[in-house]
Amino acid sequence: MSPTPAFFEHQHTQLGAQLHAHLLDVAGADFGGAQQKLQRWRAGLAQHIEIENTQLLPHVPPGARWAARVYLVEHDRIALLADEYALKVQAVADQPPQDEQDRRAAVLMLLDAAHALRHVLEHHHAREEQALAHELPAALQAAAWAGTEPGGAAR
């Protein structure tokens, strides 16, 4: 089998770096910065999901390891978890804790809240990179991701 270009891996790496930057702000109790970075990541995630749902998943071949509906359901779950998490970040950013103990508690709460989202993302991205990336034609993947970077920036 010839090597498959790493379109999915590239996209996931970019999204992962954005989420990591957000979590570093959370860990540092920079809730305003964390909120801004999360909004950028969420916009990139929405773009990523839209491209997959509309341009790639309709082309999942018969006999693929996982049917397109598996990815669609996972996308819905990821979006829901991301939105629920964003509400928690928003609440803390809107009313930042005023003392050190409350800041630490807020940091811990947000890191705990991000855990389920990160877990689902990790498994979903692995599924796409291990199966979907090899089942869709490279030209289709290149066309779908052309000119995009997660977060809405054009290349």
MARKEDO-801878 format. One record per residue (C-alpha): chain; x, y, z; residue number from 0. Coordinates in pm, 1 decimal, m for minus. Each point is the difference from the previous one (the first is absolute). Layout:
{lumtor: A&u: X&v: Y&w: Z&nulum: NUM}
...
***
This chain:
{lumtor: A&u: 0.0&v: 0.0&w: 0.0&nulum: 0}
{lumtor: A&u: 140.2&v: 341.0&w: m90.5&nulum: 1}
{lumtor: A&u: 33.4&v: 259.9&w: 274.0&nulum: 2}
{lumtor: A&u: m305.4&v: 219.9&w: 42.9&nulum: 3}
{lumtor: A&u: 56.2&v: 376.1&w: 29.3&nulum: 4}
{lumtor: A&u: m59.7&v: 108.0&w: 357.6&nulum: 5}
{lumtor: A&u: m287.2&v: 243.4&w: m59.6&nulum: 6}
{lumtor: A&u: m199.6&v: m116.0&w: 301.7&nulum: 7}
{lumtor: A&u: 308.3&v: m14.6&w: 219.4&nulum: 8}
{lumtor: A&u: 94.5&v: 355.8&w: m97.8&nulum: 9}
{lumtor: A&u: m347.8&v: 130.9&w: 76.0&nulum: 10}
{lumtor: A&u: m13.7&v: m182.9&w: 332.7&nulum: 11}
{lumtor: A&u: 346.5&v: 123.1&w: 98.5&nulum: 12}
{lumtor: A&u: m102.4&v: 359.7&w: m67.4&nulum: 13}
{lumtor: A&u: m323.0&v: m35.6&w: 197.9&nulum: 14}
{lumtor: A&u: 187.4&v: m175.9&w: 280.5&nulum: 15}
{lumtor: A&u: 252.0&v: 282.1&w: 22.4&nulum: 16}
{lumtor: A&u: m282.2&v: 253.4&w: 31.1&nulum: 17}
{lumtor: A&u: m170.5&v: m198.5&w: 276.1&nulum: 18}
{lumtor: A&u: 334.6&v: m45.0&w: 176.0&nulum: 19}
{lumtor: A&u: 61.3&v: 377.6&w: m7.5&nulum: 20}
{lumtor: A&u: m345.6&v: 51.2&w: 150.5&nulum: 21}
{lumtor: A&u: 71.4&v: m251.3&w: 276.8&nulum: 22}
{lumtor: A&u: 330.7&v: 169.2&w: 80.3&nulum: 23}
{lumtor: A&u: m193.8&v: 321.8&w: 58.2&nulum: 24}
{lumtor: A&u: m243.7&v: m190.3&w: 221.5&nulum: 25}
{lumtor: A&u: 290.8&v: m148.1&w: 196.9&nulum: 26}
{lumtor: A&u: 139.0&v: 350.7&w: 43.5&nulum: 27}
{lumtor: A&u: m340.0&v: 134.4&w: 109.6&nulum: 28}
{lumtor: A&u: m9.7&v: 238.4&w: m298.4&nulum: 29}
{lumtor: A&u: m370.7&v: m50.4&w: m50.8&nulum: 30}
{lumtor: A&u: m43.5&v: 283.0&w: m250.7&nulum: 31}
{lumtor: A&u: 280.7&v: m134.1&w: m217.5&nulum: 32}
{lumtor: A&u: m134.0&v: m352.3&w: 43.4&nulum: 33}
{lumtor: A&u: m341.6&v: 109.3&w: m119.9&nulum: 34}
{lumtor: A&u: 142.2&v: 172.0&w: m308.8&nulum: 35}
{lumtor: A&u: 212.5&v: m300.5&w: m91.7&nulum: 36}
{lumtor: A&u: m292.8&v: m235.2&w: 55.5&nulum: 37}
{lumtor: A&u: m218.8&v: 209.1&w: m231.6&nulum: 38}
{lumtor: A&u: 267.8&v: m20.3&w: m270.6&nulum: 39}
{lumtor: A&u: 34.3&v: m375.5&w: 50.9&nulum: 40}
{lumtor: A&u: m379.2&v: m46.8&w: m6.1&nulum: 41}
{lumtor: A&u: m26.0&v: 191.9&w: m328.1&nulum: 42}
{lumtor: A&u: 274.3&v: m217.6&w: m147.1&nulum: 43}
{lumtor: A&u: m171.7&v: m313.1&w: 127.6&nulum: 44}
{lumtor: A&u: m330.3&v: 107.7&w: m156.1&nulum: 45}
{lumtor: A&u: 172.4&v: 61.4&w: m333.6&nulum: 46}
{lumtor: A&u: 177.6&v: m336.0&w: 24.0&nulum: 47}
{lumtor: A&u: m322.7&v: m187.7&w: 73.2&nulum: 48}
{lumtor: A&u: m186.2&v: 182.2&w: m278.4&nulum: 49}
{lumtor: A&u: 265.6&v: m93.6&w: m256.1&nulum: 50}
{lumtor: A&u: m1.1&v: m362.1&w: 109.2&nulum: 51}
{lumtor: A&u: m379.7&v: m24.9&w: 11.9&nulum: 52}
{lumtor: A&u: m62.2&v: 163.9&w: m337.2&nulum: 53}
{lumtor: A&u: 307.6&v: m71.9&w: m211.1&nulum: 54}
{lumtor: A&u: 151.1&v: m322.6&w: 131.0&nulum: 55}
{lumtor: A&u: m250.8&v: m222.4&w: 178.5&nulum: 56}
{lumtor: A&u: m236.8&v: m21.0&w: m299.0&nulum: 57}
{lumtor: A&u: 285.1&v: m186.1&w: m174.2&nulum: 58}
{lumtor: A&u: 62.4&v: m269.2&w: 261.7&nulum: 59}
{lumtor: A&u: 14.9&v: m316.0&w: m209.6&nulum: 60}
{lumtor: A&u: m215.3&v: m307.7&w: 58.7&nulum: 61}
{lumtor: A&u: 185.3&v: m241.2&w: 223.2&nulum: 62}
{lumtor: A&u: 192.1&v: 273.6&w: 180.3&nulum: 63}
{lumtor: A&u: 117.7&v: m87.6&w: 347.9&nulum: 64}
{lumtor: A&u: m258.6&v: 240.5&w: 145.9&nulum: 65}
{lumtor: A&u: m306.6&v: 134.1&w: m175.6&nulum: 66}
{lumtor: A&u: m39.0&v: 374.2&w: m50.5&nulum: 67}
{lumtor: A&u: m275.8&v: 5.5&w: 263.5&nulum: 68}
{lumtor: A&u: 255.2&v: m96.5&w: 268.2&nulum: 69}
{lumtor: A&u: 201.8&v: 312.6&w: m75.0&nulum: 70}
{lumtor: A&u: m314.9&v: 214.2&w: m21.6&nulum: 71}
{lumtor: A&u: m119.2&v: m116.1&w: 342.7&nulum: 72}
{lumtor: A&u: 345.5&v: 63.9&w: 143.6&nulum: 73}
{lumtor: A&u: 3.8&v: 348.8&w: m153.2&nulum: 74}
{lumtor: A&u: m331.5&v: 76.8&w: 168.9&nulum: 75}
{lumtor: A&u: 132.8&v: m129.3&w: 333.4&nulum: 76}
{lumtor: A&u: 321.9&v: 201.5&w: m30.6&nulum: 77}
{lumtor: A&u: m191.4&v: 318.5&w: m85.5&nulum: 78}
{lumtor: A&u: m230.4&v: m51.7&w: 298.7&nulum: 79}
{lumtor: A&u: 290.1&v: m60.0&w: 239.5&nulum: 80}
{lumtor: A&u: 187.0&v: 301.3&w: m140.5&nulum: 81}
{lumtor: A&u: m303.1&v: 224.5&w: 42.9&nulum: 82}
{lumtor: A&u: m64.0&v: m122.4&w: 355.6&nulum: 83}
{lumtor: A&u: 363.3&v: 60.4&w: 87.4&nulum: 84}
{lumtor: A&u: m6.3&v: 346.1&w: m160.5&nulum: 85}
{lumtor: A&u: m289.7&v: 98.4&w: 226.3&nulum: 86}
{lumtor: A&u: 211.0&v: m86.5&w: 304.9&nulum: 87}
{lumtor: A&u: 295.2&v: 199.1&w: m127.9&nulum: 88}
{lumtor: A&u: m231.0&v: 293.1&w: m78.7&nulum: 89}
{lumtor: A&u: m145.9&v: m6.1&w: 351.8&nulum: 90}
{lumtor: A&u: 345.1&v: 14.3&w: 160.8&nulum: 91}
{lumtor: A&u: 125.4&v: 266.9&w: m243.4&nulum: 92}
{lumtor: A&u: m311.0&v: 212.4&w: 64.2&nulum: 93}
{lumtor: A&u: 46.3&v: m15.1&w: 378.4&nulum: 94}
{lumtor: A&u: 364.2&v: m81.1&w: 70.1&nulum: 95}
{lumtor: A&u: 77.1&v: m127.0&w: 347.4&nulum: 96}
{lumtor: A&u: 142.8&v: 268.9&w: 224.6&nulum: 97}
{lumtor: A&u: 216.4&v: m196.2&w: 241.6&nulum: 98}
{lumtor: A&u: 272.2&v: m258.9&w: m51.9&nulum: 99}
{lumtor: A&u: m195.2&v: m295.2&w: 139.4&nulum: 100}
{lumtor: A&u: m298.0&v: 72.5&w: m226.4&nulum: 101}
{lumtor: A&u: 231.1&v: 46.1&w: m302.2&nulum: 102}
{lumtor: A&u: 157.0&v: m337.3&w: 65.3&nulum: 103}
{lumtor: A&u: m342.2&v: m160.5&w: 36.3&nulum: 104}
{lumtor: A&u: m114.0&v: 155.7&w: m328.0&nulum: 105}
{lumtor: A&u: 313.1&v: m121.5&w: m179.1&nulum: 106}
{lumtor: A&u: m52.4&v: m352.9&w: 130.7&nulum: 107}
{lumtor: A&u: m370.5&v: 3.5&w: m92.4&nulum: 108}
{lumtor: A&u: 76.1&v: 108.4&w: m357.4&nulum: 109}
{lumtor: A&u: 280.6&v: m251.3&w: m44.8&nulum: 110}
{lumtor: A&u: m230.0&v: m274.3&w: 126.5&nulum: 111}
{lumtor: A&u: m278.9&v: 122.8&w: m228.9&nulum: 112}
{lumtor: A&u: 232.2&v: m11.8&w: m302.0&nulum: 113}
{lumtor: A&u: 97.5&v: m361.5&w: 67.1&nulum: 114}
{lumtor: A&u: m303.1&v: m170.2&w: m160.2&nulum: 115}
{lumtor: A&u: 25.9&v: 222.1&w: m307.4&nulum: 116}
{lumtor: A&u: 369.8&v: m74.3&w: m40.8&nulum: 117}
{lumtor: A&u: m60.3&v: m373.3&w: 39.9&nulum: 118}
{lumtor: A&u: m269.9&v: m9.2&w: m269.4&nulum: 119}
{lumtor: A&u: 213.9&v: 213.5&w: m232.3&nulum: 120}
{lumtor: A&u: 301.2&v: m227.3&w: 43.6&nulum: 121}
{lumtor: A&u: m194.2&v: m312.0&w: m93.5&nulum: 122}
{lumtor: A&u: m185.7&v: 168.5&w: m285.5&nulum: 123}
{lumtor: A&u: 316.9&v: 141.2&w: m153.0&nulum: 124}
{lumtor: A&u: 173.2&v: m336.9&w: 26.7&nulum: 125}
{lumtor: A&u: m293.8&v: m165.9&w: m178.7&nulum: 126}
{lumtor: A&u: 17.2&v: 254.1&w: m281.8&nulum: 127}
{lumtor: A&u: 378.1&v: m22.3&w: m35.4&nulum: 128}
{lumtor: A&u: 11.4&v: m381.7&w: 14.9&nulum: 129}
{lumtor: A&u: m297.2&v: m72.8&w: m225.0&nulum: 130}
{lumtor: A&u: m169.3&v: 288.6&w: m177.8&nulum: 131}
{lumtor: A&u: 325.4&v: 157.6&w: m121.0&nulum: 132}
{lumtor: A&u: 83.7&v: m327.4&w: m177.5&nulum: 133}
{lumtor: A&u: m348.4&v: m61.8&w: m137.8&nulum: 134}
{lumtor: A&u: m54.7&v: 331.6&w: m176.4&nulum: 135}
{lumtor: A&u: 194.5&v: 98.5&w: m312.4&nulum: 136}
{lumtor: A&u: 291.1&v: 233.8&w: 72.0&nulum: 137}
{lumtor: A&u: m119.9&v: 240.0&w: m271.6&nulum: 138}
{lumtor: A&u: m338.3&v: 30.3&w: 172.6&nulum: 139}
{lumtor: A&u: 169.0&v: 70.7&w: 332.5&nulum: 140}
{lumtor: A&u: 231.3&v: 258.0&w: m157.9&nulum: 141}
{lumtor: A&u: m293.2&v: 178.1&w: m162.9&nulum: 142}
{lumtor: A&u: m203.8&v: 0.4&w: 321.9&nulum: 143}
{lumtor: A&u: 278.8&v: 145.0&w: 213.3&nulum: 144}
{lumtor: A&u: 146.4&v: 235.2&w: m265.2&nulum: 145}
{lumtor: A&u: 47.5&v: 350.6&w: 130.2&nulum: 146}
{lumtor: A&u: m116.8&v: m71.7&w: 352.3&nulum: 147}
{lumtor: A&u: 159.5&v: m4.3&w: 337.4&nulum: 148}
{lumtor: A&u: m200.6&v: m77.1&w: 312.4&nulum: 149}
{lumtor: A&u: m111.8&v: 324.9&w: 156.2&nulum: 150}
{lumtor: A&u: m118.1&v: 147.4&w: m326.4&nulum: 151}
{lumtor: A&u: 332.5&v: 125.5&w: m130.9&nulum: 152}
{lumtor: A&u: 81.9&v: m58.8&w: m364.0&nulum: 153}
{lumtor: A&u: 337.0&v: m145.3&w: m87.5&nulum: 154}
***
